[in-house]
Amino acid sequence: MLFFIFHYLCKKNKRMKRTIFICGISLLACVSMAQTLKVKVSNPSKTERKDAPVVLSLSEYGKVKSALVTLNGVEVPCQLDDLNGDHVMDELCFLANLNKKEKQEYVVTLSKTGSPRTYQERTFAELMLRNSKVSIKNKHDIYLHELTVERGVNPYSIVHHHGVAFESELIAMRIYFDHRQTVDLYGKKRKALEIKDTQFYPDEKQLAEGYGDDVLWCGSSFGLGALRGWDGKNQTMLEDVEGRTQRVVSKGPLRAIVELVDDQWVPQPGMEPVDMTTRYTLYAGHRDCSVDIFFDRPVPNYLFATGLVNVQGSTEYSDHQGLRGCWGTAWAVSGKDTLTHQRETVGLGIRIPKKHLVNEQPANDVDYGYIVKTPTDALHYDIVYCSDKESFGYHSSKDWFDYLQIWKKEIDSPIVVTISKMD
């Protein structure tokens, strides 16, 4: 079409030929720098889906620098992520709100020029070095993208909140930067991003203003879904490693992604070392988090353990097919300092795909555990929690366990996404 327009105009006015030629070449170049996709999204279930993640791999579209997503001509917030640090965007994500059985059609324009658009932040993540000479909250601490330590170095006490922290509007978590790699929890009273303000440790003024606080005591337990080794009788911590890393892959605005890397870990005595990367992905509007484990080779003969801390006096739920939860009340810190802390009630949950499930371990005084494995180089499961202090969440074991069953059904019946190129 552009050729015929160019040819017609040149016949009408030869003096315009050079100008039109240059403009035409520029227009063709701009067109070639952008690709437009049609993305059809459908909800197969009989329940509505809010903030349902739609994720597109960009591997076949070249070096994408910016993207625009629209629904019925209205711009939809999206996020581009470089997952492996090679300065090339690997995935595009956006969130869809669908009624039961609803279908939607999005238009996605990928450009090799420009930079990612900015949208309201709905997630956040941070990794910080402590500065012992100044207060944590006066912003003199050093924010990091990544920190790696060698064998024998324990960074637990030199990074703030003892490891990387990340959040959505509903929940916030931190992961201990040591041999436990436990997932610890922060409970919110309202839907908001809070970690940049409280640094996981709210002061009295912030508590009075309605900020949240630490709601779980973990110790050496699984906390919420930490992965460990399994020697046939007991879980094994991540002690025997050549080095360990924590990194912030993405802060948002629609999903926070953080990773842990354990180099040359020996999960079971006598086994060959393995390099392991653990990725946590938390989407805006979600209280559940995806856990993806990547090994440097297939590990069919290795056994691993994960699960939930047995909150003191908790009530347990299990469908004995990979879904397990508990509801209980306990002190969130050691020492039981009733002047500054109170007993916290939480609901925890974990969902293990059947293909990874070896067996469900009986509850003990510390944990509700699972033994898991994978025939490949990857392992996946999902974790979720709530705090009774929420104004928007769940406040009884019955309501929480009912939610866990709905949550599992949603995971097992994901939205359907089909992608095609537009002419």
C-alpha angles and dihedrals in degrees: 000000000000090000094055092048090050092048093050095049093047091054090052096048120013092187089064091055099095095044093047091046092055092046091047093052090048091050092049090050091052091049092051091052092062134059125194123209134189110220116192115197124188134179110221095187133085092237129075120256118217122193090358108180118242111192126188124192111225098198094113097044102067126231103345114196102174140008140199123202122191136179115199088343094308119119115246121201113253139176134217118207134194100205101181102038097246093124092248119113110243104181142022119205136183134167126246129202110206134175119221111299090357123152125204134184121213129189114219121192116195118196132192091208136060127029136277115290119246123239138171110296112246098164135038140188135183143178115193139183115221123241105205093195096063139042117273092233100053090079097241091121120107116250113212135200092201141356126196126187129188130234113303096020116117111197094180094109100037097058120069118254084012094273146356117330130199138172152180124206089273106043145011131204140183129201120216111242096221142072092301100054087193120177109232124192140231119199123215129205094200137022106268145109107263113156096088088055102040101026086217089296111082118197124226093269092052092047089052089051092056104264120149131243146201108301106178138063109210111169107167094332126114089261100193107347107319113171119235137168124260125219096188095271109032141025116257123217125228094261103121099070135127091220143338134218138194120194141175107228095177137356097196150207090213104010137019116216124189130173139203120201124197114188120210095350119180104211094182129024112264095019125119115261118260133198111232132190119191117198124194117196120190121182129207113266092023135114092187125080131203118230117202122182121198123190127194090241139004112293106194094149097051125096124207136187133216138152144117135307112254098240109216110275092359127164115230132219126189135164088196089231101089102294117107135161145164140201121203149138126235144136111288093209134039118255095044093240100188092185094070105013138043135198111280128214117211140171117216132190142179132184121200119190112240092239090065099039118108099164145324113248121222113256116263132185091278111031151015099223145192131195111220139178142173132213090211137047094273138069129186138189139148134236132195140173147173136201123222089225090070117112089206106040144063127312108182137047091243094054091045095050090046088053092050091057091050090046092054092049090053091051091049091048105045125181114271119241126191124181130200134167118248122226 
